[in-house]
Amino acid sequence: MESLFSSRSVFSASKKWIGLGTAATLLFAAGCSSGVAPSKTTSGAGTGAMVGGVAGAVVGNNSGMGTTTGILGGVAAGAIVGGIVGMVQDAKERKEQDRLAQERAYSQDQARRRKEDASRRAANEEELQISQGFRISDLELADQQRKLDDATSRLKKLKDERDAAKNRYKTLVENQERTLSTEAAIAQMEEELARLKPETPGQTSPAPLDPATSAPRSSVNAKPGP
């Protein structure tokens, strides 16, 4: 009797585990065939059932349980373990999704508040401008326009004066540079002509000019007498 009771208990427990594993496997298969991505719980149960079935087949084949019983028991155990792991992952994902949803809602609320504040400030500023505009007389407006015209005229005059002074300085520097280069060319030309021009009897060639003083070099280099 005791042996029979133990056998019935084992059979009942095995039947319960087999039922759970089969249900989990069917849920996984239904989720995959529906075209919708299954949840972590369903996919975990299905994966656990497949892995458990392989492991149960090995255990059942190496023991007195039998291969079929080992497969069914492994499927049930694997489905339950995989389902629990998937359930934990689903809970983590839902928690993360809730956090992200709360952050998005908070950001949207802040953006809406900032937009409303900006609109309110713009409306208040416009009302203030209109109110101040009613207090401005035509005489005050004409006087302010005259001041603006005078200030603009003075600024233009100062700018023209500054540009004229700058142009004078620029012109002076350019003329000085052109003068120096022209005098250097004259000195070179005179020296060349003096060297190439034939001398006539009783006539001496003029001494070349010094570029620095524009005077004949002979008079510049001549030493004073005793």
CNS distance restraints for C-alpha pairs under 8 A (distance, minus, plus):
assign (resid   1 and name CA) (resid   5 and name CA) 6.09 0.50 0.50
assign (resid   2 and name CA) (resid   6 and name CA) 6.18 0.50 0.50
assign (resid   3 and name CA) (resid   7 and name CA) 6.16 0.50 0.50
assign (resid   4 and name CA) (resid   8 and name CA) 6.18 0.50 0.50
assign (resid   5 and name CA) (resid   9 and name CA) 6.18 0.50 0.50
assign (resid   6 and name CA) (resid  10 and name CA) 6.16 0.50 0.50
assign (resid   7 and name CA) (resid  11 and name CA) 6.05 0.50 0.50
assign (resid   8 and name CA) (resid  12 and name CA) 6.01 0.50 0.50
assign (resid   9 and name CA) (resid  13 and name CA) 6.10 0.50 0.50
assign (resid  10 and name CA) (resid  14 and name CA) 5.96 0.50 0.50
assign (resid  11 and name CA) (resid  15 and name CA) 6.01 0.50 0.50
assign (resid  12 and name CA) (resid  16 and name CA) 6.25 0.50 0.50
assign (resid  13 and name CA) (resid  17 and name CA) 6.26 0.50 0.50
assign (resid  14 and name CA) (resid  18 and name CA) 5.97 0.50 0.50
assign (resid  14 and name CA) (resid  73 and name CA) 6.60 0.50 0.50
assign (resid  15 and name CA) (resid  19 and name CA) 6.09 0.50 0.50
assign (resid  16 and name CA) (resid  20 and name CA) 6.36 0.50 0.50
assign (resid  17 and name CA) (resid  21 and name CA) 6.15 0.50 0.50
assign (resid  17 and name CA) (resid  73 and name CA) 6.42 0.50 0.50
assign (resid  17 and name CA) (resid  76 and name CA) 5.05 0.50 0.50
assign (resid  17 and name CA) (resid  77 and name CA) 6.83 0.50 0.50
assign (resid  18 and name CA) (resid  22 and name CA) 6.01 0.50 0.50
assign (resid  18 and name CA) (resid  72 and name CA) 5.63 0.50 0.50
assign (resid  18 and name CA) (resid  73 and name CA) 5.95 0.50 0.50
assign (resid  18 and name CA) (resid  75 and name CA) 7.19 0.50 0.50
assign (resid  18 and name CA) (resid  76 and name CA) 5.09 0.50 0.50
assign (resid  19 and name CA) (resid  23 and name CA) 6.12 0.50 0.50
assign (resid  19 and name CA) (resid  76 and name CA) 7.28 0.50 0.50
assign (resid  20 and name CA) (resid  24 and name CA) 6.20 0.50 0.50
assign (resid  20 and name CA) (resid  76 and name CA) 5.82 0.50 0.50
assign (resid  20 and name CA) (resid  79 and name CA) 7.65 0.50 0.50
assign (resid  20 and name CA) (resid  80 and name CA) 7.42 0.50 0.50
assign (resid  21 and name CA) (resid  25 and name CA) 6.09 0.50 0.50
assign (resid  21 and name CA) (resid  49 and name CA) 6.52 0.50 0.50
assign (resid  21 and name CA) (resid  72 and name CA) 7.68 0.50 0.50
assign (resid  21 and name CA) (resid  73 and name CA) 7.98 0.50 0.50
assign (resid  21 and name CA) (resid  75 and name CA) 5.43 0.50 0.50
assign (resid  21 and name CA) (resid  76 and name CA) 3.46 0.50 0.50
assign (resid  21 and name CA) (resid  77 and name CA) 6.82 0.50 0.50
assign (resid  21 and name CA) (resid  78 and name CA) 7.50 0.50 0.50
assign (resid  21 and name CA) (resid  79 and name CA) 5.25 0.50 0.50
assign (resid  21 and name CA) (resid  80 and name CA) 6.84 0.50 0.50
assign (resid  22 and name CA) (resid  26 and name CA) 6.08 0.50 0.50
assign (resid  22 and name CA) (resid  75 and name CA) 7.51 0.50 0.50
assign (resid  22 and name CA) (resid  76 and name CA) 6.80 0.50 0.50
assign (resid  23 and name CA) (resid  27 and name CA) 6.18 0.50 0.50
assign (resid  24 and name CA) (resid  28 and name CA) 6.26 0.50 0.50
assign (resid  24 and name CA) (resid  42 and name CA) 6.90 0.50 0.50
assign (resid  24 and name CA) (resid  45 and name CA) 5.77 0.50 0.50
assign (resid  24 and name CA) (resid  46 and name CA) 6.36 0.50 0.50
assign (resid  24 and name CA) (resid  49 and name CA) 7.74 0.50 0.50
assign (resid  24 and name CA) (resid  79 and name CA) 6.03 0.50 0.50
assign (resid  24 and name CA) (resid  80 and name CA) 7.73 0.50 0.50
assign (resid  24 and name CA) (resid  83 and name CA) 7.83 0.50 0.50
assign (resid  25 and name CA) (resid  29 and name CA) 6.18 0.50 0.50
assign (resid  25 and name CA) (resid  45 and name CA) 6.82 0.50 0.50
assign (resid  25 and name CA) (resid  46 and name CA) 5.08 0.50 0.50
assign (resid  25 and name CA) (resid  49 and name CA) 6.57 0.50 0.50
assign (resid  25 and name CA) (resid  79 and name CA) 7.11 0.50 0.50
assign (resid  26 and name CA) (resid  30 and name CA) 6.05 0.50 0.50
assign (resid  27 and name CA) (resid  31 and name CA) 6.14 0.50 0.50
assign (resid  27 and name CA) (resid  42 and name CA) 6.39 0.50 0.50
assign (resid  27 and name CA) (resid  46 and name CA) 7.89 0.50 0.50
assign (resid  28 and name CA) (resid  32 and name CA) 6.25 0.50 0.50
assign (resid  28 and name CA) (resid  38 and name CA) 7.11 0.50 0.50
assign (resid  28 and name CA) (resid  42 and name CA) 5.15 0.50 0.50
assign (resid  28 and name CA) (resid  43 and name CA) 5.79 0.50 0.50
assign (resid  28 and name CA) (resid  45 and name CA) 7.10 0.50 0.50
assign (resid  28 and name CA) (resid  46 and name CA) 5.24 0.50 0.50
assign (resid  29 and name CA) (resid  33 and name CA) 6.13 0.50 0.50
assign (resid  29 and name CA) (resid  46 and name CA) 7.69 0.50 0.50
assign (resid  30 and name CA) (resid  34 and name CA) 6.06 0.50 0.50
assign (resid  31 and name CA) (resid  35 and name CA) 7.09 0.50 0.50
assign (resid  31 and name CA) (resid  36 and name CA) 6.34 0.50 0.50
assign (resid  31 and name CA) (resid  37 and name CA) 6.78 0.50 0.50
assign (resid  31 and name CA) (resid  38 and name CA) 5.06 0.50 0.50
assign (resid  31 and name CA) (resid  42 and name CA) 7.58 0.50 0.50
assign (resid  32 and name CA) (resid  36 and name CA) 6.75 0.50 0.50
assign (resid  32 and name CA) (resid  37 and name CA) 6.80 0.50 0.50
assign (resid  32 and name CA) (resid  38 and name CA) 6.46 0.50 0.50
assign (resid  38 and name CA) (resid  42 and name CA) 6.01 0.50 0.50
assign (resid  38 and name CA) (resid  43 and name CA) 6.03 0.50 0.50
assign (resid  39 and name CA) (resid  43 and name CA) 6.11 0.50 0.50
assign (resid  39 and name CA) (resid  86 and name CA) 7.65 0.50 0.50
assign (resid  39 and name CA) (resid  90 and name CA) 7.02 0.50 0.50
assign (resid  40 and name CA) (resid  44 and name CA) 5.63 0.50 0.50
assign (resid  40 and name CA) (resid  83 and name CA) 7.75 0.50 0.50
assign (resid  40 and name CA) (resid  86 and name CA) 4.31 0.50 0.50
assign (resid  40 and name CA) (resid  87 and name CA) 6.29 0.50 0.50
assign (resid  40 and name CA) (resid  89 and name CA) 6.30 0.50 0.50
assign (resid  40 and name CA) (resid  90 and name CA) 5.56 0.50 0.50
assign (resid  41 and name CA) (resid  45 and name CA) 6.06 0.50 0.50
assign (resid  41 and name CA) (resid  82 and name CA) 7.29 0.50 0.50
assign (resid  41 and name CA) (resid  83 and name CA) 4.70 0.50 0.50
assign (resid  41 and name CA) (resid  84 and name CA) 6.76 0.50 0.50
assign (resid  41 and name CA) (resid  85 and name CA) 7.05 0.50 0.50
assign (resid  41 and name CA) (resid  86 and name CA) 3.82 0.50 0.50
assign (resid  41 and name CA) (resid  87 and name CA) 4.53 0.50 0.50
assign (resid  41 and name CA) (resid  88 and name CA) 7.88 0.50 0.50
assign (resid  41 and name CA) (resid  89 and name CA) 7.67 0.50 0.50
assign (resid  41 and name CA) (resid  90 and name CA) 6.69 0.50 0.50
assign (resid  42 and name CA) (resid  46 and name CA) 6.20 0.50 0.50
assign (resid  42 and name CA) (resid  83 and name CA) 6.30 0.50 0.50
assign (resid  42 and name CA) (resid  86 and name CA) 7.05 0.50 0.50
assign (resid  43 and name CA) (resid  47 and name CA) 6.04 0.50 0.50
assign (resid  43 and name CA) (resid  82 and name CA) 7.92 0.50 0.50
assign (resid  43 and name CA) (resid  83 and name CA) 7.59 0.50 0.50
assign (resid  43 and name CA) (resid  86 and name CA) 7.08 0.50 0.50
assign (resid  44 and name CA) (resid  48 and name CA) 5.91 0.50 0.50
assign (resid  44 and name CA) (resid  79 and name CA) 7.27 0.50 0.50
assign (resid  44 and name CA) (resid  82 and name CA) 4.30 0.50 0.50
assign (resid  44 and name CA) (resid  83 and name CA) 4.98 0.50 0.50
assign (resid  44 and name CA) (resid  84 and name CA) 7.69 0.50 0.50
assign (resid  44 and name CA) (resid  85 and name CA) 6.57 0.50 0.50
assign (resid  44 and name CA) (resid  86 and name CA) 4.82 0.50 0.50
assign (resid  45 and name CA) (resid  49 and name CA) 5.96 0.50 0.50
assign (resid  45 and name CA) (resid  78 and name CA) 6.94 0.50 0.50
assign (resid  45 and name CA) (resid  79 and name CA) 4.05 0.50 0.50
assign (resid  45 and name CA) (resid  80 and name CA) 6.11 0.50 0.50
assign (resid  45 and name CA) (resid  81 and name CA) 7.01 0.50 0.50
assign (resid  45 and name CA) (resid  82 and name CA) 4.31 0.50 0.50
assign (resid  45 and name CA) (resid  83 and name CA) 4.01 0.50 0.50
assign (resid  45 and name CA) (resid  84 and name CA) 7.66 0.50 0.50
assign (resid  45 and name CA) (resid  86 and name CA) 7.18 0.50 0.50
assign (resid  46 and name CA) (resid  50 and name CA) 6.33 0.50 0.50
assign (resid  46 and name CA) (resid  79 and name CA) 5.94 0.50 0.50
assign (resid  46 and name CA) (resid  82 and name CA) 7.23 0.50 0.50
assign (resid  46 and name CA) (resid  83 and name CA) 7.78 0.50 0.50
assign (resid  47 and name CA) (resid  51 and name CA) 6.24 0.50 0.50
assign (resid  47 and name CA) (resid  78 and name CA) 7.70 0.50 0.50
assign (resid  47 and name CA) (resid  79 and name CA) 7.15 0.50 0.50
assign (resid  47 and name CA) (resid  82 and name CA) 6.59 0.50 0.50
assign (resid  48 and name CA) (resid  52 and name CA) 5.72 0.50 0.50
assign (resid  48 and name CA) (resid  75 and name CA) 7.21 0.50 0.50
assign (resid  48 and name CA) (resid  77 and name CA) 7.75 0.50 0.50
assign (resid  48 and name CA) (resid  78 and name CA) 4.02 0.50 0.50
assign (resid  48 and name CA) (resid  79 and name CA) 4.60 0.50 0.50
assign (resid  48 and name CA) (resid  80 and name CA) 7.34 0.50 0.50
assign (resid  48 and name CA) (resid  81 and name CA) 6.51 0.50 0.50
assign (resid  48 and name CA) (resid  82 and name CA) 4.48 0.50 0.50
assign (resid  48 and name CA) (resid  83 and name CA) 7.41 0.50 0.50
assign (resid  49 and name CA) (resid  53 and name CA) 5.89 0.50 0.50
assign (resid  49 and name CA) (resid  74 and name CA) 6.92 0.50 0.50
assign (resid  49 and name CA) (resid  75 and name CA) 4.11 0.50 0.50
assign (resid  49 and name CA) (resid  76 and name CA) 6.22 0.50 0.50
assign (resid  49 and name CA) (resid  77 and name CA) 7.10 0.50 0.50
assign (resid  49 and name CA) (resid  78 and name CA) 4.42 0.50 0.50
assign (resid  49 and name CA) (resid  79 and name CA) 4.14 0.50 0.50
assign (resid  49 and name CA) (resid  80 and name CA) 7.81 0.50 0.50
assign (resid  49 and name CA) (resid  82 and name CA) 7.39 0.50 0.50
assign (resid  50 and name CA) (resid  54 and name CA) 6.46 0.50 0.50
assign (resid  50 and name CA) (resid  75 and name CA) 6.24 0.50 0.50
assign (resid  50 and name CA) (resid  78 and name CA) 7.23 0.50 0.50
assign (resid  50 and name CA) (resid  79 and name CA) 7.85 0.50 0.50
assign (resid  51 and name CA) (resid  55 and name CA) 6.29 0.50 0.50
assign (resid  51 and name CA) (resid  74 and name CA) 7.78 0.50 0.50
assign (resid  51 and name CA) (resid  75 and name CA) 7.39 0.50 0.50
assign (resid  51 and name CA) (resid  78 and name CA) 6.48 0.50 0.50
assign (resid  52 and name CA) (resid  56 and name CA) 5.79 0.50 0.50
assign (resid  52 and name CA) (resid  71 and name CA) 7.37 0.50 0.50
assign (resid  52 and name CA) (resid  73 and name CA) 7.80 0.50 0.50
assign (resid  52 and name CA) (resid  74 and name CA) 4.09 0.50 0.50
assign (resid  52 and name CA) (resid  75 and name CA) 4.74 0.50 0.50
assign (resid  52 and name CA) (resid  76 and name CA) 7.34 0.50 0.50
assign (resid  52 and name CA) (resid  77 and name CA) 6.44 0.50 0.50
assign (resid  52 and name CA) (resid  78 and name CA) 4.34 0.50 0.50
assign (resid  52 and name CA) (resid  79 and name CA) 7.33 0.50 0.50
assign (resid  53 and name CA) (resid  57 and name CA) 6.07 0.50 0.50
assign (resid  53 and name CA) (resid  70 and name CA) 7.39 0.50 0.50
assign (resid  53 and name CA) (resid  71 and name CA) 4.48 0.50 0.50
assign (resid  53 and name CA) (resid  72 and name CA) 6.45 0.50 0.50
assign (resid  53 and name CA) (resid  73 and name CA) 7.33 0.50 0.50
assign (resid  53 and name CA) (resid  74 and name CA) 4.50 0.50 0.50
assign (resid  53 and name CA) (resid  75 and name CA) 4.35 0.50 0.50
assign (resid  53 and name CA) (resid  76 and name CA) 7.98 0.50 0.50
assign (resid  53 and name CA) (resid  78 and name CA) 7.33 0.50 0.50
assign (resid  54 and name CA) (resid  58 and name CA) 6.55 0.50 0.50
assign (resid  54 and name CA) (resid  71 and name CA) 6.63 0.50 0.50
assign (resid  54 and name CA) (resid  74 and name CA) 7.23 0.50 0.50
assign (resid  55 and name CA) (resid  59 and name CA) 6.27 0.50 0.50
assign (resid  55 and name CA) (resid  71 and name CA) 7.43 0.50 0.50
assign (resid  55 and name CA) (resid  74 and name CA) 6.27 0.50 0.50
assign (resid  56 and name CA) (resid  60 and name CA) 5.78 0.50 0.50
assign (resid  56 and name CA) (resid  67 and name CA) 7.49 0.50 0.50
assign (resid  56 and name CA) (resid  69 and name CA) 7.89 0.50 0.50
assign (resid  56 and name CA) (resid  70 and name CA) 4.23 0.50 0.50
assign (resid  56 and name CA) (resid  71 and name CA) 4.46 0.50 0.50
assign (resid  56 and name CA) (resid  72 and name CA) 7.19 0.50 0.50
assign (resid  56 and name CA) (resid  73 and name CA) 6.34 0.50 0.50
assign (resid  56 and name CA) (resid  74 and name CA) 4.22 0.50 0.50
assign (resid  56 and name CA) (resid  75 and name CA) 7.25 0.50 0.50
assign (resid  57 and name CA) (resid  61 and name CA) 5.94 0.50 0.50
assign (resid  57 and name CA) (resid  67 and name CA) 5.04 0.50 0.50
assign (resid  57 and name CA) (resid  68 and name CA) 6.98 0.50 0.50
assign (resid  57 and name CA) (resid  69 and name CA) 7.96 0.50 0.50
assign (resid  57 and name CA) (resid  70 and name CA) 5.00 0.50 0.50
assign (resid  57 and name CA) (resid  71 and name CA) 4.58 0.50 0.50
assign (resid  57 and name CA) (resid  74 and name CA) 7.42 0.50 0.50
assign (resid  58 and name CA) (resid  62 and name CA) 6.28 0.50 0.50
assign (resid  58 and name CA) (resid  67 and name CA) 7.33 0.50 0.50
assign (resid  58 and name CA) (resid  70 and name CA) 7.48 0.50 0.50
assign (resid  59 and name CA) (resid  63 and name CA) 6.13 0.50 0.50
assign (resid  59 and name CA) (resid  67 and name CA) 7.71 0.50 0.50
assign (resid  59 and name CA) (resid  70 and name CA) 6.24 0.50 0.50
assign (resid  60 and name CA) (resid  64 and name CA) 6.68 0.50 0.50
assign (resid  60 and name CA) (resid  65 and name CA) 5.08 0.50 0.50
assign (resid  60 and name CA) (resid  66 and name CA) 4.73 0.50 0.50
assign (resid  60 and name CA) (resid  67 and name CA) 4.53 0.50 0.50
assign (resid  60 and name CA) (resid  68 and name CA) 7.33 0.50 0.50
assign (resid  60 and name CA) (resid  69 and name CA) 6.64 0.50 0.50
assign (resid  60 and name CA) (resid  70 and name CA) 4.19 0.50 0.50
assign (resid  60 and name CA) (resid  71 and name CA) 7.14 0.50 0.50
assign (resid  61 and name CA) (resid  65 and name CA) 7.38 0.50 0.50
assign (resid  61 and name CA) (resid  66 and name CA) 5.61 0.50 0.50
assign (resid  61 and name CA) (resid  67 and name CA) 4.83 0.50 0.50
assign (resid  61 and name CA) (resid  70 and name CA) 7.42 0.50 0.50
assign (resid  65 and name CA) (resid  69 and name CA) 6.06 0.50 0.50
assign (resid  65 and name CA) (resid  70 and name CA) 6.36 0.50 0.50
assign (resid  66 and name CA) (resid  70 and name CA) 6.11 0.50 0.50
assign (resid  67 and name CA) (resid  71 and name CA) 6.09 0.50 0.50
assign (resid  68 and name CA) (resid  72 and name CA) 6.24 0.50 0.50
assign (resid  69 and name CA) (resid  73 and name CA) 6.03 0.50 0.50
assign (resid  70 and name CA) (resid  74 and name CA) 5.89 0.50 0.50
assign (resid  71 and name CA) (resid  75 and name CA) 6.01 0.50 0.50
assign (resid  72 and name CA) (resid  76 and name CA) 6.24 0.50 0.50
assign (resid  73 and name CA) (resid  77 and name CA) 6.13 0.50 0.50
assign (resid  74 and name CA) (resid  78 and name CA) 5.79 0.50 0.50
assign (resid  75 and name CA) (resid  79 and name CA) 5.92 0.50 0.50
assign (resid  76 and name CA) (resid  80 and name CA) 6.31 0.50 0.50
assign (resid  77 and name CA) (resid  81 and name CA) 6.25 0.50 0.50
assign (resid  78 and name CA) (resid  82 and name CA) 5.84 0.50 0.50
assign (resid  79 and name CA) (resid  83 and name CA) 5.78 0.50 0.50
assign (resid  80 and name CA) (resid  84 and name CA) 6.18 0.50 0.50
assign (resid  81 and name CA) (resid  85 and name CA) 6.34 0.50 0.50
assign (resid  82 and name CA) (resid  86 and name CA) 6.04 0.50 0.50
assign (resid  83 and name CA) (resid  87 and name CA) 5.92 0.50 0.50
assign (resid  84 and name CA) (resid  88 and name CA) 6.33 0.50 0.50
assign (resid  85 and name CA) (resid  89 and name CA) 6.42 0.50 0.50
assign (resid  86 and name CA) (resid  90 and name CA) 6.07 0.50 0.50
assign (resid  87 and name CA) (resid  91 and name CA) 6.18 0.50 0.50
assign (resid  88 and name CA) (resid  92 and name CA) 6.33 0.50 0.50
assign (resid  89 and name CA) (resid  93 and name CA) 6.17 0.50 0.50
assign (resid  90 and name CA) (resid  94 and name CA) 6.08 0.50 0.50
assign (resid  91 and name CA) (resid  95 and name CA) 6.12 0.50 0.50
assign (resid  92 and name CA) (resid  96 and name CA) 6.18 0.50 0.50
assign (resid  93 and name CA) (resid  97 and name CA) 6.03 0.50 0.50
assign (resid  94 and name CA) (resid  98 and name CA) 6.04 0.50 0.50
assign (resid  95 and name CA) (resid  99 and name CA) 6.25 0.50 0.50
assign (resid  96 and name CA) (resid 100 and name CA) 6.21 0.50 0.50
assign (resid  97 and name CA) (resid 101 and name CA) 6.04 0.50 0.50
assign (resid  98 and name CA) (resid 102 and name CA) 6.14 0.50 0.50
assign (resid  99 and name CA) (resid 103 and name CA) 6.24 0.50 0.50
assign (resid 100 and name CA) (resid 104 and name CA) 6.16 0.50 0.50
assign (resid 101 and name CA) (resid 105 and name CA) 6.12 0.50 0.50
assign (resid 102 and name CA) (resid 106 and name CA) 6.09 0.50 0.50
assign (resid 103 and name CA) (resid 107 and name CA) 6.12 0.50 0.50
assign (resid 104 and name CA) (resid 108 and name CA) 6.08 0.50 0.50
assign (resid 105 and name CA) (resid 109 and name CA) 6.10 0.50 0.50
assign (resid 106 and name CA) (resid 110 and name CA) 6.16 0.50 0.50
assign (resid 107 and name CA) (resid 111 and name CA) 6.15 0.50 0.50
assign (resid 108 and name CA) (resid 112 and name CA) 6.14 0.50 0.50
assign (resid 109 and name CA) (resid 113 and name CA) 6.19 0.50 0.50
assign (resid 110 and name CA) (resid 114 and name CA) 6.18 0.50 0.50
assign (resid 111 and name CA) (resid 115 and name CA) 6.17 0.50 0.50
assign (resid 112 and name CA) (resid 116 and name CA) 6.20 0.50 0.50
assign (resid 113 and name CA) (resid 117 and name CA) 6.14 0.50 0.50
assign (resid 114 and name CA) (resid 118 and name CA) 6.12 0.50 0.50
assign (resid 115 and name CA) (resid 119 and name CA) 6.18 0.50 0.50
assign (resid 116 and name CA) (resid 120 and name CA) 6.10 0.50 0.50
assign (resid 117 and name CA) (resid 121 and name CA) 6.12 0.50 0.50
assign (resid 118 and name CA) (resid 122 and name CA) 6.13 0.50 0.50
assign (resid 119 and name CA) (resid 123 and name CA) 6.18 0.50 0.50
assign (resid 120 and name CA) (resid 124 and name CA) 6.22 0.50 0.50
assign (resid 121 and name CA) (resid 125 and name CA) 6.08 0.50 0.50
assign (resid 122 and name CA) (resid 126 and name CA) 6.15 0.50 0.50
assign (resid 123 and name CA) (resid 127 and name CA) 6.22 0.50 0.50
assign (resid 124 and name CA) (resid 128 and name CA) 6.17 0.50 0.50
assign (resid 125 and name CA) (resid 129 and name CA) 6.22 0.50 0.50
assign (resid 126 and name CA) (resid 130 and name CA) 6.25 0.50 0.50
assign (resid 127 and name CA) (resid 131 and name CA) 6.14 0.50 0.50
assign (resid 128 and name CA) (resid 132 and name CA) 6.15 0.50 0.50
assign (resid 129 and name CA) (resid 133 and name CA) 5.99 0.50 0.50
assign (resid 130 and name CA) (resid 134 and name CA) 6.54 0.50 0.50
assign (resid 131 and name CA) (resid 135 and name CA) 7.05 0.50 0.50
assign (resid 132 and name CA) (resid 136 and name CA) 6.79 0.50 0.50
assign (resid 136 and name CA) (resid 140 and name CA) 6.56 0.50 0.50
assign (resid 136 and name CA) (resid 141 and name CA) 6.98 0.50 0.50
assign (resid 137 and name CA) (resid 141 and name CA) 6.34 0.50 0.50
assign (resid 138 and name CA) (resid 142 and name CA) 6.10 0.50 0.50
assign (resid 139 and name CA) (resid 143 and name CA) 6.12 0.50 0.50
assign (resid 140 and name CA) (resid 144 and name CA) 6.21 0.50 0.50
assign (resid 141 and name CA) (resid 145 and name CA) 6.27 0.50 0.50
assign (resid 142 and name CA) (resid 146 and name CA) 6.25 0.50 0.50
assign (resid 143 and name CA) (resid 147 and name CA) 6.34 0.50 0.50
assign (resid 144 and name CA) (resid 148 and name CA) 6.25 0.50 0.50
assign (resid 145 and name CA) (resid 149 and name CA) 6.24 0.50 0.50
assign (resid 146 and name CA) (resid 150 and name CA) 6.21 0.50 0.50
assign (resid 147 and name CA) (resid 151 and name CA) 6.13 0.50 0.50
assign (resid 148 and name CA) (resid 152 and name CA) 6.09 0.50 0.50
assign (resid 149 and name CA) (resid 153 and name CA) 6.14 0.50 0.50
assign (resid 150 and name CA) (resid 154 and name CA) 6.20 0.50 0.50
assign (resid 151 and name CA) (resid 155 and name CA) 6.16 0.50 0.50
assign (resid 152 and name CA) (resid 156 and name CA) 6.24 0.50 0.50
assign (resid 153 and name CA) (resid 157 and name CA) 6.22 0.50 0.50
assign (resid 154 and name CA) (resid 158 and name CA) 6.23 0.50 0.50
assign (resid 155 and name CA) (resid 159 and name CA) 6.18 0.50 0.50
assign (resid 156 and name CA) (resid 160 and name CA) 6.13 0.50 0.50
assign (resid 157 and name CA) (resid 161 and name CA) 6.17 0.50 0.50
assign (resid 158 and name CA) (resid 162 and name CA) 6.13 0.50 0.50
assign (resid 159 and name CA) (resid 163 and name CA) 6.12 0.50 0.50
assign (resid 160 and name CA) (resid 164 and name CA) 6.06 0.50 0.50
assign (resid 161 and name CA) (resid 165 and name CA) 6.30 0.50 0.50
assign (resid 162 and name CA) (resid 166 and name CA) 6.27 0.50 0.50
assign (resid 163 and name CA) (resid 167 and name CA) 6.09 0.50 0.50
assign (resid 164 and name CA) (resid 168 and name CA) 6.18 0.50 0.50
assign (resid 165 and name CA) (resid 169 and name CA) 6.35 0.50 0.50
assign (resid 166 and name CA) (resid 170 and name CA) 6.18 0.50 0.50
assign (resid 167 and name CA) (resid 171 and name CA) 6.01 0.50 0.50
assign (resid 168 and name CA) (resid 172 and name CA) 6.16 0.50 0.50
assign (resid 169 and name CA) (resid 173 and name CA) 6.28 0.50 0.50
assign (resid 170 and name CA) (resid 174 and name CA) 6.19 0.50 0.50
assign (resid 171 and name CA) (resid 175 and name CA) 6.09 0.50 0.50
assign (resid 172 and name CA) (resid 176 and name CA) 6.15 0.50 0.50
assign (resid 173 and name CA) (resid 177 and name CA) 6.23 0.50 0.50
assign (resid 174 and name CA) (resid 178 and name CA) 6.16 0.50 0.50
assign (resid 175 and name CA) (resid 179 and name CA) 5.95 0.50 0.50
assign (resid 176 and name CA) (resid 180 and name CA) 6.23 0.50 0.50
assign (resid 177 and name CA) (resid 181 and name CA) 6.26 0.50 0.50
assign (resid 178 and name CA) (resid 182 and name CA) 5.97 0.50 0.50
assign (resid 179 and name CA) (resid 183 and name CA) 6.09 0.50 0.50
assign (resid 180 and name CA) (resid 184 and name CA) 6.14 0.50 0.50
assign (resid 181 and name CA) (resid 185 and name CA) 6.22 0.50 0.50
assign (resid 182 and name CA) (resid 186 and name CA) 6.22 0.50 0.50
assign (resid 183 and name CA) (resid 187 and name CA) 6.19 0.50 0.50
assign (resid 183 and name CA) (resid 211 and name CA) 6.06 0.50 0.50
assign (resid 184 and name CA) (resid 188 and name CA) 6.23 0.50 0.50
assign (resid 184 and name CA) (resid 211 and name CA) 6.09 0.50 0.50
assign (resid 185 and name CA) (resid 189 and name CA) 6.06 0.50 0.50
assign (resid 186 and name CA) (resid 190 and name CA) 6.09 0.50 0.50
assign (resid 187 and name CA) (resid 191 and name CA) 6.17 0.50 0.50
assign (resid 187 and name CA) (resid 208 and name CA) 6.99 0.50 0.50
assign (resid 187 and name CA) (resid 209 and name CA) 6.22 0.50 0.50
assign (resid 187 and name CA) (resid 210 and name CA) 7.01 0.50 0.50
assign (resid 187 and name CA) (resid 211 and name CA) 5.94 0.50 0.50
assign (resid 188 and name CA) (resid 192 and name CA) 6.15 0.50 0.50
assign (resid 189 and name CA) (resid 193 and name CA) 6.14 0.50 0.50
assign (resid 190 and name CA) (resid 194 and name CA) 5.99 0.50 0.50
assign (resid 190 and name CA) (resid 208 and name CA) 5.97 0.50 0.50
assign (resid 190 and name CA) (resid 209 and name CA) 7.53 0.50 0.50
assign (resid 191 and name CA) (resid 195 and name CA) 6.17 0.50 0.50
assign (resid 191 and name CA) (resid 208 and name CA) 5.75 0.50 0.50
assign (resid 192 and name CA) (resid 196 and name CA) 6.24 0.50 0.50
assign (resid 193 and name CA) (resid 197 and name CA) 5.66 0.50 0.50
assign (resid 194 and name CA) (resid 205 and name CA) 6.37 0.50 0.50
assign (resid 194 and name CA) (resid 206 and name CA) 7.25 0.50 0.50
assign (resid 194 and name CA) (resid 207 and name CA) 7.81 0.50 0.50
assign (resid 194 and name CA) (resid 208 and name CA) 7.32 0.50 0.50
assign (resid 199 and name CA) (resid 203 and name CA) 6.51 0.50 0.50
assign (resid 199 and name CA) (resid 204 and name CA) 6.30 0.50 0.50
assign (resid 199 and name CA) (resid 205 and name CA) 6.43 0.50 0.50
assign (resid 200 and name CA) (resid 204 and name CA) 7.32 0.50 0.50
assign (resid 207 and name CA) (resid 216 and name CA) 5.49 0.50 0.50
assign (resid 207 and name CA) (resid 217 and name CA) 6.17 0.50 0.50
assign (resid 207 and name CA) (resid 218 and name CA) 6.14 0.50 0.50
assign (resid 208 and name CA) (resid 216 and name CA) 5.49 0.50 0.50
assign (resid 208 and name CA) (resid 217 and name CA) 5.86 0.50 0.50
assign (resid 208 and name CA) (resid 218 and name CA) 7.92 0.50 0.50
assign (resid 209 and name CA) (resid 213 and name CA) 7.88 0.50 0.50
assign (resid 209 and name CA) (resid 214 and name CA) 5.43 0.50 0.50
assign (resid 209 and name CA) (resid 215 and name CA) 5.07 0.50 0.50
assign (resid 209 and name CA) (resid 216 and name CA) 4.16 0.50 0.50
assign (resid 209 and name CA) (resid 217 and name CA) 5.44 0.50 0.50
assign (resid 210 and name CA) (resid 214 and name CA) 5.07 0.50 0.50
assign (resid 210 and name CA) (resid 215 and name CA) 5.41 0.50 0.50
assign (resid 210 and name CA) (resid 216 and name CA) 5.81 0.50 0.50
assign (resid 210 and name CA) (resid 217 and name CA) 5.26 0.50 0.50
assign (resid 210 and name CA) (resid 220 and name CA) 7.83 0.50 0.50
assign (resid 211 and name CA) (resid 215 and name CA) 7.86 0.50 0.50
assign (resid 215 and name CA) (resid 219 and name CA) 7.27 0.50 0.50
assign (resid 215 and name CA) (resid 220 and name CA) 7.03 0.50 0.50
assign (resid 216 and name CA) (resid 220 and name CA) 6.52 0.50 0.50
assign (resid 217 and name CA) (resid 221 and name CA) 5.94 0.50 0.50
assign (resid 218 and name CA) (resid 222 and name CA) 5.71 0.50 0.50
